[in-house]
Amino acid sequence: MPLSLSPEEWSARLQLAACYRIFAMLGWTEMIYNHITLRLPESVSGKDNQFLINPFGLHYSEVTAGNLVKINSKGEILDGSKFPVNPAGFVLHSTLHDGIKDAHCVMHTHTTAGVAVASLKAGLSQSNFYSAQLHDMVAYHDFEGITVHREEGPRVLKSVGSRQAVILRNHGLLSWGKTIPEAFAILWTLQRACEIQMATLSMGEPLPVPEAIAAKCTRDSLQFDQNLGGVGVDVFEALVRQIDRLGEDYKH
């Protein structure tokens, strides 16, 4: 751990870097684009929102705890990093970090299945095991172009409300959570729902899941069970063990 960093910040950096490597392992990458951001605890940043973001120009498989960039909500680099920051990262992500109290982690992807469903007029179909676990959890935001304009922020927040699974129409998927594992569990479920919907539509008409059954599935979902050490913790830790077996250079 660098002497200039507190144990709390280094721990946050390690977990976020691991998450980037998990995304790379799962194929949830878009060249050097897209972002996973993590708001630093108040013990590190004080009352000013500060968050960690990937260094622009590096693939997710190159992100490490040490090269993550610390920025504020204006996109200003706070740790002297030699790497730039993609404006689309801090505009969209800082909007959620600043506007939603519990949005400590924000994840955004452009996976094929995610963009495909985001480009469907009807959006996500409540027709499979995974979409049934997201009953009343999905928000939609209409496409306004590349998210580099701050004036879109209030409209994003209005669209999202309190829903943690977000479909950015014509664009991709987004999730937010109190922790990295929670945001990951929500995004993973949304991604799987989109993958299965895309496969289903290639074969025929989806079979809808009744509202009452979907609501029951969401209540019963292990993915969102707080009693398993926190939402998503068990599956996230299992994936961290996988990337550790592939190599631990992300810890530097």
N, C-alpha and C positions, 0 to 999 in steps of 0.2 A: 504494500500500500504506500503510495507517495506521501511523504511527510506533510505536504501542503493540504491534504484532504482529511476530513474528519472520518472516523469509522462509519458514521451514518451515511455519508455521501459515497464512500467506497463500496459499502454494502449495496446501495442502490445502483451503482454503476455495474457491479458484478451481475446482479440479477437482470438488469436491462440488456447488458451485452450477451448474456446467455439467451435471452429472448430473441435477440436478433439472429443468433446462430440457429435457434430452433426454427425460426421462419425460413432461413436459408435451407435447412434440412428438409422442411416440408414443401419447399418450392413456392413459397408465398412471396417471392421477390419480383421486382420490376426493374431490372438492371440496377441503377444506382438510386432509383426514385422510391417514393413512399417513406413512411416514418412510423416509429413507435416512440412515444415520448413519455417521460416520467417526471411528474412534479416532485421536486425535492422537499423533504420534510421541513417544517417551520424552524426546527432546531438548526438547520443548515442555512436556510435562505432568509430567516427572519419573517417579516410579514409580507415581503415582496415575493410574488410568484417567480420562481426560477425552475427551469426544467432541463432535463438532459435530452439530447437529440443526436441522431447519427450524423457523422461528418459527411458533408455532401461531396460526392465523388468516389466514395468507397462502396463496394458491394457489401451486403449484409454479412457475408462470410468473412469480411475483413474488419468488422467492428469489434473493438475491444473495450474493456472497462476504462482503460486509460485514454483512448482517443475519442470517446463520447464528448460532445461539446455541451458546455453549460451556457444557457442563454436566458434572457428575461423575456417578458411578453412582447417586447418591441423587436425581438430578434437580435438584440445586441449580445455579442459574445463576451462572457464574463471571466473565462478562465485562460485567456491568452492563446486559445487554440489556433493552430496554423490553418485549419480547415474552415471553409465557408459553410454557410447554412442555406438550405433551399428555402426561399421565401414561402413557397406553398406549405412548407412544414410548419413554420411558426405561426402563420396566419390562421390556418384551420385549427391546429392543435392548441395554440394559445387561446383562441376563442373559447374552446371547451374548458381548458384548465382555469381560465379566469372567470368564466360564466357559470360553471357548475361546481359547487363546493366539493363533491365527492369524486370529481373526475381527476384522480391522481395519475392515472395512466390512460393514454389514448393510442389506439392502434388503427391503422388505415392500410388497406390493400387494394390492388388492382388485379386480383386473380381472374382467370378466364371465366370461371363459374360465377364469381361475384359480379363482374362487370356485365356478364350476359343477363343475369337476373335483374340487375339494376337497369338494364336497357329494355326490359319487358314492360309494356304498359300496365299490366296487372301486378307487377312486382313479385314478391315472394308468395308462393302458393302454400296454403295450409294443407299439405297433402302428403307429408312424409313424417317419419319418426322424429326427425330433427326440427323441422319447422313447427311441429306440434309442441315442442319444448320451448318455443319462443312466443307463445300466445300472449298477445297484448304487450310485447316487449320491443317491437320493431317500429322505428320511426323512418320517415322518408323526407329527403330534402331535394328539391328540384335543382336541376343542373343550371348553373349560372356561368359556366366557363371554368378556367383554371383558377384555383382558389388562392389568388395572390392579392385580392382587394379586400381591405379591412371592412369596407361598408357592407360586405355580405355577412359579417359576423352575427349581428342581431337576428338576421333571418335564419341563420343556421341554428342558433339557440332556440328560437321559436319553433322550428321544425323538430328539433330533438326533444325538447321538453325534458322529461325524466327518463326517457327510454334509452337503454344502454346499447341496444343493437340498432345500427343505423344503416340504411341503404341510401347512398348518394346517387340519385337517379342519373343514368347514363355514365356513371363514373366509377363506382366501386363500393366497398364495404367499410364500415367503421364501427369500432366499439370503444367504450370507456368503462372504467371501473375504479374502485377504491384501491385496488392492488393490481400488479401485473398478472398474477394468476386469474383473478376475476375477469379482467378484460380479455384475457386469452380464452378462457372457457366460453365466454359469450361469442367471441369472434369465431372460434373453432366450430361451435354449434351452428352459427349462421352460415359459415363456409360449407359445412357438410350438407346443410339444408339446400343450399344453392347447387352444389354438385349433383345431388340426387334429383333435384327438380330438373336440371339440365338433361340428365340421363332419361328421366321419365318423359319429358316432352319430346325427346327424339323417338320414342316408341308409340306415343299415343296421348290420350287425354288423362290427366291426373285424377285420382280418386280422392275427393275431399275428405278431410278429417272433420267430424262435427265439432262445433264450438265447445261444447261441454267436455268432450274427450280431450281436446287440445288444452283446455284450461287445466284439466286434471293432470295431463302429462307435464305441464310446466310446473305445477305444484310438486309433483313426484320426482322431478328430474334430479339425478345424482350430481349432474354437472353444476347445479346451483345450490347444493346442500351445504348450509353453513355448518353442519355438524361434523363435516369431514376435515376439520382443521382450517376451514376457510374456503370460500368458493374457488374451485379450480386448483387448489394447492396440490392435491395428490397427483393429478395428471401432469401438472407443470413440472413438479419435481421428478416424475418419471422421465419426462423429456430432457430435463437437465442432465440426468444420469446418462442418457443416450449420447448427448453431445460431448459430455466429459469423456466417454469412451472413444469418441472420434478425435479428441484433442482438447487441451485446456489452454491454448494460447489466448483465448478470449479473456482470460483472467488477468492479462498483463496491461 
